[in-house]
C-alpha cells in the first residue's frame, strides 16, 4: 500500500472512532460541546508555583492552542531571579495575564476567585497539558446538573482519577510511542459514556469551580498554606453542603512532569482541624475503592487494543459487504450480541446489514428504535437469495436459517456462507436426558442420546442437520465449549471468535448504594427448560427462608402475566421486574450484589458477563462455555448446577463472606472489558476473508 493510502486509512479511522455511545442510565449528558456554553467566558488560572518555566511553556502552548480566544488565561507564578528572566522572555511570545505571588499563593487564588463571582473558573496545574475540546466538555459536565459544584478530569497522573493506571502502578506514565496526548484523549472521549462519576473530593490537577456554587459555598479558604490543600478543602466543603464533585470522564489531560500525590486530605493537619479524621478516612477510602473509577481504568486499559482492531480492519476489509440473517420479532441475548458486533463492523468500514421479514418489522423496530445498522426486509424466505446477491458474505444466525442460504451456491460468484453458532442448538430440544447424572461431563453419553432424539424430535433433527446442510459452510463459535461440541457430536471443525458483551453499556455507573439487605438477582425463563427456573426458585426460596432479614431477591426475565411463570412455586418474598431492556438491566446490575445463573448449561453466559462487568458477584454453571470468561474463585464462582446442595452452598458462601463477594466483584470489573466486541468483529472478518 502506498504511503498516502495508509494516511487516508488512518484519517478515516480517526473519523470512524468519533462516536459516543448513548449516555448510560444515571448519567447526565447535558448539552453537546457545540452548545452555547462555548460562548460563555471562563477564567483559567494556571498554577505555576514551584514549577520550572520549561514545564509551564509546554502547558501554555497546549492551552492556547486548545482554548477559545474569549477565555482569559492568568498565570499565577512565583519565579525569582534567573527563572523570572526566562519567564519574562517567554511572555513576549504568548498572550496571557501574569500575576506574581511571593508569599501565600492560596490567598492570591482566593482573591482571584472572589473577584470573578459570575464566572466559571478553571484551576490548572502547570504540569498538565490540555487536549482538544477540553473546556467545552468540562462546561458541559458542570452544567448538566444544578447540584454539581466542582468538576475534575481524567489524566495519566491525577491521583485516584488517573487513567489508564494509577500512578504507583505505572510510574513512567508514558504515552504509546505512536500516539500523542490529543489522540489518546480523542480515543477516550470517543468511547466515553459520560457517567460523570461523583467523588468526595477531586485531585487538584485540573478543577472547574462552577460560578453558581460560589455563593452557596463561600470563598476559598485563604489561610491554608497551599493551593492543593485549598482545593481539597473546597471539595470537602461542597460535599458537606450536599453539592457534588464529579469527574468529566470524557476529558483526559496529560501530565508531562511528575506531580506529587497531594489528593489525600489525611496528609494535611490543617484539614484534620476542620474535618474529623474518621470522615476524612471515609472519604479517602471512597475515592480509593471507587468501583466506577476502577471500571473506567479497566476500560481504558483495553482502549488501544480496541482502536487497533478498528484501524486494522479498515486497512484490510473496508468496503466488504456482509448480510446477517436475523429473522426475529423480539430481542434476546443472541440478537444483542449480533447487533453490538454489527455496529462495530460499521465502524470498521464494513457495509453490514441485517435481514428480517416485513411481518416482524414493527416488533423488531420497537425493540431497536434507534438501530444504526441498516435492516433489509423481505416478504418470504424465498426472497432471501436475491436480497443477498451482491454481498461478499452471508451469515446464518439460527439453525432454521441455514437451508434458506442453499440457493446462494447456484450464483455465478456465490458469497461466502457462514453460520454464527452462538449455542449448540440441538440441546434446546431435550429436557429429561439433560438432567441425567454425567450427561454434561460425558460426551459419549450425549452422543449416544443424540441418536435417540434425532429419531424422535423434528426440531432436534433440524438443529442437528443445520451444521451439515451446506458442506463447506464456515462455522464460527463464541466459545471453545461450542467448538468442542461441534467436533465431538458431529466431527465438524469450527473457529472460535470469542465471547463478548455490550461493553459500552454494561459497566459500573455509580457507587454501590447502601441497602439494609443484600440484594440477589436471577433471570427466570420458565418456558425454557435448560434455564432451570424451578431449581433456581427452590434455591432462592430456601435462601429467603434461611436469611429473611439479610437478603432481598429480585427476579426478571419473563413477563409477569406469562402462564409459565404461574406454574412455578413462588411462595417466598421477592420482587419481580418482568422483561428488561439492556438499559434497565444495567440499572439493575448497578444496584444488586449477587447474580445467580443455575442453568443446566450455558454456551457462553451473556447475562452473567453483563452482571460481572457492572461489578456484581456471580455464580454460573460449570457446564458449557462460562470458562471462556470465568476464573473460578477469582472473578466468579462455577457450580454443578444440577446439584441443589452445590448451588445453595455457593450462594450461602457469597452471603456469609463479604470479603469474597467484594473480591470477586472487583476482579470481574477489571477482567470483563477485555471481552469487547471489536476483537470478535475483527476475528469474524479474518475468518471470512483472510
Residue pairs with C-beta under 8 A, 6 or more apart in sequence:
1 9
1 315
6 315
9 311
9 314
9 315
9 318
10 311
12 314
12 318
12 349
13 307
13 310
13 311
13 314
14 183
14 186
16 310
16 314
16 347
16 348
16 349
17 186
17 187
17 190
17 307
17 310
17 347
18 186
18 190
19 190
19 347
20 189
20 190
20 191
20 192
20 193
20 194
20 250
21 191
21 192
21 193
21 504
21 505
22 193
22 370
22 505
23 29
23 193
23 194
24 193
24 194
24 195
24 505
24 507
24 509
24 583
24 586
25 509
25 583
25 584
25 586
25 587
26 195
26 509
26 510
26 587
26 590
27 193
27 194
27 195
27 196
27 509
28 141
28 144
28 145
28 194
28 196
29 140
29 144
29 194
30 140
30 141
30 143
30 144
30 145
31 37
31 140
31 143
31 144
32 140
33 133
33 136
33 137
33 140
34 136
35 140
37 136
37 139
37 140
37 143
38 68
38 136
38 139
39 70
40 120
40 139
41 70
41 71
41 72
41 119
42 71
42 72
42 119
42 120
42 121
42 122
42 135
42 139
42 208
43 71
43 72
43 74
43 112
43 116
43 119
43 120
43 121
43 122
44 63
44 67
44 71
44 72
44 73
44 74
44 121
44 122
44 124
44 135
45 74
45 76
45 109
45 112
45 121
45 122
45 123
45 124
46 56
46 59
46 60
46 63
46 73
46 74
46 75
46 76
46 96
46 124
46 126
47 76
47 105
47 109
47 123
47 124
47 125
47 126
47 227
48 56
48 75
48 76
48 77
48 78
48 79
48 126
49 76
49 77
49 78
49 101
49 105
49 227
50 78
51 77
51 126
51 127
51 257
52 83
52 257
53 79
53 83
53 86
53 87
53 90
55 126
55 127
55 256
55 257
56 75
56 77
56 87
56 90
56 126
57 90
58 129
58 256
59 124
59 126
59 127
59 128
59 129
59 130
59 256
60 73
60 75
60 90
60 94
60 96
61 94
62 129
62 130
62 131
62 181
63 73
63 124
63 129
63 130
64 73
64 94
64 95
64 96
66 130
66 131
66 132
66 133
66 134
66 135
67 73
67 130
67 134
67 135
68 135
71 135
72 97
73 95
73 96
73 97
74 96
74 97
74 98
74 99
74 112
75 96
75 97
75 98
75 99
75 126
76 99
76 101
76 105
76 108
76 109
76 112
77 87
77 98
77 99
77 100
77 101
78 100
78 101
78 102
78 105
79 86
79 87
79 100
87 98
91 98
99 108
99 112
101 108
104 222
104 225
105 226
105 227
106 220
106 221
106 222
106 223
106 224
106 225
106 226
106 227
106 229
106 230
107 222
107 223
109 123
109 220
109 227
109 230
110 219
110 220
110 221
110 222
110 230
111 222
112 121
113 121
113 209
113 214
113 219
113 220
114 219
116 211
117 211
117 214
117 215
118 211
119 211
120 139
120 142
120 208
120 209
120 210
120 211
121 208
121 209
121 211
122 135
122 138
122 206
122 207
122 208
122 209
123 204
123 206
123 207
123 209
123 227
123 231
124 130
124 205
124 206
125 204
125 205
125 206
125 255
125 259
127 157
127 205
127 255
127 256
127 257
127 258
127 259
128 155
128 205
128 206
128 253
128 254
128 255
128 256
129 181
129 253
129 254
129 255
129 256
130 206
130 253
131 181
131 182
131 184
131 185
131 186
131 251
131 252
131 253
131 254
132 182
132 185
132 186
133 189
134 153
134 185
134 251
134 253
137 189
137 248
137 250
137 251
138 151
138 153
138 208
138 248
138 251
139 208
140 248
141 148
141 151
141 194
141 196
141 246
141 248
141 250
141 251
142 148
142 151
142 208
142 210
142 248
143 210
144 196
145 196
145 244
145 246
146 212
147 242
147 243
147 244
148 196
148 210
148 213
148 243
148 244
148 245
148 246
149 209
149 210
149 213
149 216
149 217
149 238
149 241
149 243
149 244
149 245
150 202
150 207
150 208
150 209
150 210
150 213
150 234
150 235
150 238
150 243
150 245
150 246
151 202
151 207
151 208
151 210
151 245
151 246
151 247
151 248
152 158
152 161
152 199
152 202
152 203
152 205
152 206
152 207
152 208
152 245
152 246
152 247
152 248
153 161
153 205
153 206
153 247
153 248
153 251
153 252
153 253
154 161
154 162
154 163
154 188
154 247
154 248
154 249
154 251
154 252
154 253
154 296
154 300
155 161
155 162
155 163
155 203
155 205
155 206
155 252
155 253
155 254
155 255
156 162
156 163
156 164
156 173
156 175
156 252
156 254
156 255
157 167
157 173
157 205
157 255
157 258
157 259
158 203
158 205
158 206
158 253
158 255
158 259
158 263
159 167
159 203
159 205
159 261
159 262
159 263
159 264
159 287
160 166
160 199
160 203
160 263
160 287
160 288
160 290
160 293
161 199
161 202
161 203
161 205
161 247
161 263
161 293
162 297
163 188
163 252
163 296
163 297
163 300
164 170
164 297
164 300
164 301
164 303
165 297
165 301
166 297
167 173
167 261
173 255
173 258
175 181
175 184
175 254
176 184
176 304
179 304
181 252
181 253
181 254
184 252
184 254
185 251
185 252
185 253
185 254
187 303
187 304
187 307
188 250
188 252
188 300
188 303
189 250
189 251
189 252
191 299
191 303
191 306
191 504
192 249
192 250
193 249
193 504
193 505
193 507
194 249
194 250
195 249
195 292
195 296
195 507
195 509
195 510
196 246
196 247
196 248
196 249
197 246
197 247
197 249
197 290
197 292
197 293
197 296
197 510
198 244
198 245
198 246
198 510
198 511
199 245
199 246
199 247
199 286
199 287
199 290
199 293
200 235
200 236
200 239
200 245
200 282
200 283
200 286
200 287
201 232
201 235
201 236
201 239
201 245
201 263
201 265
201 283
201 287
202 231
202 235
202 245
202 247
202 263
203 262
203 263
204 227
204 228
204 231
204 232
204 262
204 263
205 253
205 255
205 259
206 253
207 231
207 235
209 234
213 238
213 243
216 241
216 243
217 234
217 237
217 238
217 241
217 243
218 237
220 230
220 231
220 233
220 234
221 230
221 233
221 234
224 230
224 233
224 268
224 270
225 270
226 262
228 262
228 263
229 262
229 268
229 270
229 271
232 262
232 263
232 265
232 268
232 271
233 271
233 274
235 245
236 265
236 271
236 274
236 275
236 280
236 283
238 244
238 245
239 245
239 283
247 293
249 296
263 287
264 284
265 271
265 272
265 275
265 280
265 283
265 284
266 272
266 277
266 280
266 281
266 284
271 280
272 280
286 511
287 293
290 511
291 508
291 511
291 512
291 615
291 665
291 666
291 669
292 508
292 509
292 510
292 511
294 508
294 615
294 666
294 669
294 670
295 507
295 508
295 613
295 615
295 669
295 673
298 669
298 670
298 671
298 672
298 673
299 503
299 507
299 673
301 673
302 673
302 674
302 676
305 676
305 678
305 679
306 676
306 678
306 679
309 348
309 678
309 679
309 681
309 682
310 344
310 347
310 348
310 678
312 682
313 345
313 348
313 349
313 350
313 681
313 682
313 685
314 348
314 349
316 685
316 689
317 348
317 349
317 350
317 685
317 689
318 348
318 349
318 350
319 349
319 350
319 351
320 350
320 351
320 392
320 393
320 685
320 688
320 689
321 350
321 351
321 352
321 353
321 390
321 391
321 392
321 393
322 345
322 350
322 351
322 352
322 353
322 391
322 392
322 393
322 394
322 395
322 688
323 352
323 353
323 354
323 355
323 376
323 387
323 388
323 391
323 393
323 394
323 395
323 415
324 338
324 342
324 352
324 353
324 354
324 355
324 394
324 395
324 397
324 420
325 355
325 384
325 394
325 395
325 396
325 397
325 401
325 404
325 405
326 335
326 338
326 354
326 355
326 356
326 397
327 355
327 356
327 357
327 360
327 398
327 401
328 335
328 356
328 360
328 364
329 360
329 363
329 364
330 363
330 364
330 367
331 367
331 368
333 606
333 607
334 397
334 398
334 422
334 423
336 502
336 582
336 606
337 422
337 478
337 500
337 501
337 606
337 677
338 354
338 397
338 420
339 354
339 368
339 371
339 373
340 500
340 501
340 502
340 677
341 500
341 677
341 680
341 681
341 684
342 352
342 354
342 373
343 372
343 373
343 677
344 677
344 678
344 681
345 352
345 681
345 684
345 685
346 352
346 372
346 373
348 681
348 682
348 685
350 685
352 373
352 374
353 373
353 374
353 375
353 376
353 391
354 373
354 374
354 375
354 376
355 375
355 376
355 377
355 378
355 384
355 387
355 388
356 364
356 375
356 376
356 377
356 378
357 377
357 378
357 379
357 380
358 377
358 378
358 379
359 379
361 375
361 377
364 375
365 371
365 375
376 387
378 384
378 387
381 404
384 404
384 405
385 404
385 405
385 407
385 408
385 411
388 394
388 405
388 408
388 415
389 411
391 415
392 415
392 416
392 688
392 689
393 415
393 416
393 417
393 418
393 688
393 689
394 405
394 408
394 415
394 416
394 417
394 418
395 417
395 418
395 419
395 420
395 476
396 402
396 404
396 405
396 417
396 418
396 419
396 420
396 466
396 473
397 420
397 422
398 425
399 425
399 462
399 463
399 466
400 462
400 466
402 419
402 466
402 469
402 470
402 473
403 466
403 469
405 417
405 470
406 469
406 470
408 414
408 415
408 417
409 417
409 470
416 474
416 688
416 689
417 470
417 472
417 473
417 474
418 473
418 474
418 475
418 476
418 687
418 688
419 466
419 467
419 473
419 474
419 475
419 476
420 476
420 684
421 467
421 475
421 476
421 477
421 478
421 482
421 486
421 494
422 477
422 478
422 482
422 603
422 604
423 482
423 603
423 604
424 482
424 485
424 486
424 489
424 603
425 463
425 466
426 450
426 453
426 460
426 463
426 464
426 489
427 434
427 530
427 601
428 459
428 463
428 528
428 530
429 453
429 457
429 459
429 460
429 463
430 449
430 453
430 457
430 460
431 529
431 530
433 439
433 449
433 452
433 453
434 440
434 529
434 530
434 600
434 601
435 600
435 642
436 445
437 642
438 445
439 445
439 446
439 449
440 446
440 600
440 601
440 623
440 624
440 642
441 623
443 484
443 488
443 489
446 488
446 489
447 488
447 489
450 460
450 464
450 489
453 460
453 461
454 460
454 461
454 464
455 461
464 489
464 490
467 473
467 475
467 486
467 490
467 492
468 490
468 492
474 495
474 687
474 688
475 486
475 492
475 493
475 494
475 495
476 494
476 495
476 497
476 684
476 687
477 483
477 486
477 494
477 495
477 496
477 497
478 496
478 497
478 498
478 499
478 500
478 603
478 604
478 625
478 628
478 680
479 496
479 499
479 603
479 604
479 624
479 625
479 627
479 628
480 496
480 625
480 627
480 628
481 603
481 624
481 625
481 627
481 628
482 494
482 496
482 603
482 604
482 625
483 494
483 495
483 496
486 492
486 493
486 494
487 493
487 494
495 683
495 687
497 680
497 683
497 684
497 687
498 628
498 675
498 679
498 680
498 683
499 604
499 609
499 625
499 628
499 629
499 675
499 680
500 675
500 676
500 677
500 679
500 680
501 606
501 609
501 610
501 613
501 672
501 675
501 677
502 582
502 610
502 677
503 613
503 672
503 673
503 675
503 676
503 677
505 582
505 583
505 586
506 582
506 585
506 586
506 589
506 609
506 610
506 613
506 614
506 672
507 586
507 613
507 614
507 673
508 590
508 614
508 615
508 669
509 586
509 587
509 590
509 614
510 590
512 590
512 591
512 593
512 615
513 591
515 552
517 549
517 550
517 551
517 552
518 547
518 550
518 551
518 552
518 593
518 594
518 655
519 551
519 552
519 554
519 591
519 592
519 593
519 594
520 540
520 543
520 551
520 552
520 553
520 554
520 592
520 593
520 594
520 595
520 596
520 651
520 655
521 553
521 554
521 555
521 556
521 588
521 589
521 592
521 594
521 595
521 596
521 611
521 616
522 536
522 540
522 553
522 554
522 555
522 556
522 557
522 595
522 596
522 597
522 598
523 531
523 555
523 556
523 557
523 597
523 607
524 531
524 533
524 536
524 537
524 555
524 556
524 557
524 558
524 565
524 568
525 531
525 533
525 557
525 558
526 533
526 534
526 558
526 562
526 564
526 565
526 567
526 568
527 558
527 562
527 564
529 600
530 599
530 600
530 601
531 599
531 600
532 598
532 599
532 600
532 641
533 568
534 568
534 569
535 598
535 641
535 644
535 647
536 596
536 598
537 568
537 569
537 570
538 569
538 644
539 596
539 598
539 644
539 647
539 648
539 651
540 553
540 555
540 572
540 574
540 596
541 569
541 571
541 572
542 648
543 551
543 553
543 648
543 651
543 652
543 655
544 551
544 553
544 572
544 573
544 574
545 572
546 652
547 655
548 573
550 655
551 655
552 575
553 572
553 573
553 574
553 575
554 574
554 575
554 576
554 577
554 588
554 592
555 574
555 575
555 576
555 577
556 576
556 577
556 578
556 579
556 580
556 585
556 588
557 579
557 580
558 564
558 565
558 578
558 579
559 565
559 578
559 579
560 576
560 578
577 584
577 588
580 588
585 607
585 610
586 610
586 614
589 595
589 610
589 611
589 613
589 614
589 615
589 616
590 614
590 615
592 611
592 616
593 616
593 617
593 661
593 665
594 616
594 617
594 618
594 619
594 651
594 654
594 655
594 661
595 607
595 608
595 611
595 616
595 617
595 618
595 619
596 618
596 619
596 647
596 651
597 605
597 607
597 608
597 618
597 619
597 620
597 621
597 641
598 619
598 621
598 639
598 641
598 647
599 621
599 624
599 641
600 621
600 623
600 641
600 642
601 621
601 623
601 624
601 641
602 608
602 620
602 621
602 623
602 624
602 625
602 626
603 624
603 625
604 624
604 625
604 626
604 628
604 629
605 620
605 621
605 624
605 625
605 626
605 629
605 630
608 618
608 620
608 626
608 630
608 636
609 629
609 672
609 675
611 618
612 618
612 629
612 635
612 636
612 665
612 668
612 669
612 671
612 672
613 668
613 669
613 672
613 673
615 665
615 666
615 668
615 669
616 665
616 668
617 636
617 637
617 654
617 660
617 661
617 662
617 664
617 665
617 668
618 630
618 636
618 637
618 664
618 668
619 636
619 637
619 638
619 639
619 647
619 650
619 651
619 654
620 626
620 630
620 636
620 637
620 638
620 639
621 638
621 639
621 640
621 641
622 632
622 638
622 639
622 640
622 641
623 640
623 641
623 642
626 636
626 638
627 638
629 671
629 672
629 675
630 636
630 638
631 667
631 671
632 638
634 664
634 667
635 664
635 667
635 668
635 670
635 671
636 664
636 668
637 650
637 653
637 654
637 664
639 646
639 647
639 650
640 646
641 647
653 660
654 660
654 661
654 664
655 661
